[in-house]
Amino acid sequence: MAKEEKFRERTAKTAEDSAVTNYESEAIPYSTKSSTPPGRLTLKEYNESLSRKRAAEHKGYIAQFEDWLLSDKWPELDACYILAGLIPKSMEADEEKLIRVVDGDRPTSSDISEYHRIKGIWLSSNHEKSNPEKFVDSGSMDLSGSVRPEYAYIWGTERGIKSPWLDSAITAGKFIVEDKALAAISAQGEIHHQYFVGLQLMIALEESRETIFDWAFLLFRSLQEKKFISSFSKLGLEDLSDAVACARYHVLSNSIGGVSVEYMEESNKKAWVRFRYPRWIYSGAALCGIPIEVSRGYLKGWYAHNGVSLGNPNLGFVCVSEDMTGQFGLCGYFKEYDHKLSSNQLLRFSPNERVPEFSSASQPKLSDEVWGKRRLVEAKRNYSVSYFENSLLALIEVAGIDTARKYGERVGRLIGAQYYQSLAKQIGAVEGGPKESAEFLATMMTGLSIECSIHADDHKVAVIRHSIPKFLQNSGHQHSDVLLQSWIEIWRGTIISCQIIMETDCEVLSEKNELRWTIRVK
């Protein structure tokens, strides 16, 4: 391994020295002379380079990289190279030449600098080399071990190291990564999403159409006031016209939550959005059980208020299709008129208008550099959690605290029970008694960045403690205990769904902002 590192480090230095010469010669990329100056390609090498680039454009990486993807272990040094986008030209142990994963070319000085940066972070990290899920061989000195490829990838993503060549391989099914932390984050997003859908159905079943509208209006108006203007800078909307900025906001912000929305721009004063099925907000067959007042409430609460928030009295929204009417999904456009709109003109319905043709080339997209895989999974979870929190706060205001508590806790228990099997499969949990249930909860809590302590002395009782999630500590609402108890019922529901009949007590330790669960066989 010491010999291998010496060869590779010498190659890195050679590549770094030649990078400047190579890029000084870009005007004439190859030489036809029999004696080729350093840093210049022969015509044959140049043609080979073009061929590699064409192949890589399709996959996102060169063909030689697939040999490394098939390997069940990477030497630590090679793991650092791969995370920096470099690989040896072949898998021979003494191979000296390094090439770029994305195009097969020689590394640039910035490539080499990135490698040194990643290697420094790797050396300063605690890798738990005795853990067989991370290391095949711990090695006797620095960079002398062999690491699981999936661990190297996860380690990199957790530290913000972008590896689009590995992301492309994952998408193509060439590189399998089972990230339990990401699975738990995703599972938390799913259970809070389904809670929101269940709460909509409960309100639709128990309350009047007027109450349903008022609840949806208040929910989406509160979200609009909290998120709309504050997100403009993050989404790069500040320098756009108001109509275009609004339409792009709803495309980009919803895509963060995993919602598919199409964008069509007619002019800088008129821009369309169309939500595609399946609808996130009315997941599955729930679409058939939720009344149109929910849709009308959020259009009035959010879309009609965008112009007011922007200080533009001429901006309104025109809805041409709705989800519950059997048309083609929610669709409409933001338009800036030549005159001030009255309050009842901010939202209009015009079902017979023709929708412009969609072009994928004009679709706004989130930056891959800013929105990596982990950040998107976390953002999708936060999107769902936000609806859990704000839907209950709006229900308290509209229906009263006692009704909100009754619906909130009932929905929590039912949704937890209904989705336990799905969650357990997603995070790789094993069904069993109190100990296994405590381990399920502990794994799920990692999806909210919460660490747990478990005490299980026998097979009949288990105790688990963890901090209360921050979003339940910081709601700033005088009735925040309704949110906490409704959330607790989700996890009670998962446990009553198990084959072994168990009972669960949850004590709120307010002075420590902790919860203590006691799970026992009934």
Salt bridges, closest charged atoms under 4 A:
GLU4 OE2 - ARG8 NH1 3.10
GLU9 OE2 - LYS119 NZ 2.79
ASP17 OD2 - LYS13 NZ 2.98
GLU66 OE2 - LYS59 NZ 2.89
GLU76 OE2 - LYS129 NZ 3.29
ASP78 OD1 - ARG8 NH1 2.15
GLU96 OE1 - ARG10 NH2 2.85
ASP103 OD1 - ARG100 NE 3.07
ASP105 OD1 - ARG52 NH2 3.71
ASP105 OD2 - LYS53 NZ 3.27
ASP111 OD2 - ARG100 NH1 2.84
GLU114 OE1 - ARG117 NE 2.90
GLU128 OE2 - LYS134 NZ 2.59
GLU158 OE1 - ARG159 NH1 3.59
GLU190 OE1 - HIS193 ND1 3.87
GLU206 OE2 - ARG410 NH1 3.57
GLU262 OE2 - ARG276 NH1 2.73
GLU265 OE1 - ARG248 NH2 3.58
GLU266 OE2 - LYS270 NZ 3.43
GLU293 OE1 - ARG209 NH1 3.12
GLU322 OE1 - ARG296 NE 2.75
ASP323 OD2 - ARG279 NE 2.94
GLU378 OE2 - ARG374 NE 3.44
GLU397 OE2 - HIS477 NE2 3.37
GLU439 OE2 - LYS435 NZ 2.59
ASP481 OD2 - ARG405 NH2 2.86
GLU489 OE1 - ARG413 NE 2.87
GLU489 OE2 - ARG492 NE 2.80
ASP505 OD2 - ARG520 NH1 3.09
GLU507 OE1 - ARG516 NH2 2.53
GLU514 OE1 - ARG465 NH2 2.48
